[in-house]
């Protein structure tokens, strides 16, 4: 059974990764999870300087999901390199550093520091960050800025470069094409969906920032549609994210066209979900006479006369 997948010159032992922000920096969980059975770890987002993040409360449960506004709290890239990366180098899996920043220059500076370190196998770029130089709007909702970030970072690394796209746009395909044109190796689809929850007794928002990012099973149908739109717009691989709890969920993403998947919110329920999903996919393929998990990718049967856009009208 072939489970591996190659991105640029980096080979992942299987197609199941754990999503940034749901698995710590990766060094906190070896006693809970057999990390060697994961395809890779997306680290918690890293910025140049440490960030305290948003005020509490900044996380709450919702119907079939979780709403968070952590605010990209992290220890900063220097402390990560000195205190976290040494332990990660010993793991028998791929380590992909997730980068978040408030300016194009910060994205570049953080990547350059990490690119010089052994044990970092690639980068996932979180563009759902506020651009402080342009009034605080998210980088990920401006295709010109997404293009610029991708272009500048591509020039600075030969390692896999993955852009993590926000679903909070009209057509995610526009942003996907921009990333592909500037040399991205893959796209992570999707980041969280903007959501809100209210305490009816206090008549106040349940999180301090009023709105936040919705994740978990509630967003899976949205994520599947965005992955489908993206894979029909670009030729580079797409990594599917959003509400994956079981191997059946992951199989849906592969069939729709994702080349790999990431497990996110489910890690808070069971940190071994990624391992269970990887094993489930392997068993399903074996039982169905498939010698390669990749044989599931983009096998969706649809009415070819109806376009992705038309089907929403």
Buried (B, 14 or more C-beta within 10 A) or exposed (E): EEBEBEBBEBEBBBBBBBBBBBBBBBBBBEEEBEBEBBBBBBBBBBBBEBBEEBEEBBBBEBEEBBBBBBBBBBBBBBBBBEEBBEBBEEBEBBBBBBBBBBBBEBBBBBBEBBBEBEBBBBBBBBBBBBBEEEEEEBBBBBBEBBBBBBBBBBEBBEBBBBBBBBBBBEBBBEBBBBBBEBEBBBBBBBBBBEBBBEEEEEEEBBBBBEEBBBBBBBBBEBBBBBBBBBBBBBEBBBBBBBBBBBBEBBBBBBBBBBBBBBBBBBBBEBBBBBBBBBBBBBEBBEEEEBEEBBEBBBEBEEEEEEEBEEEEE
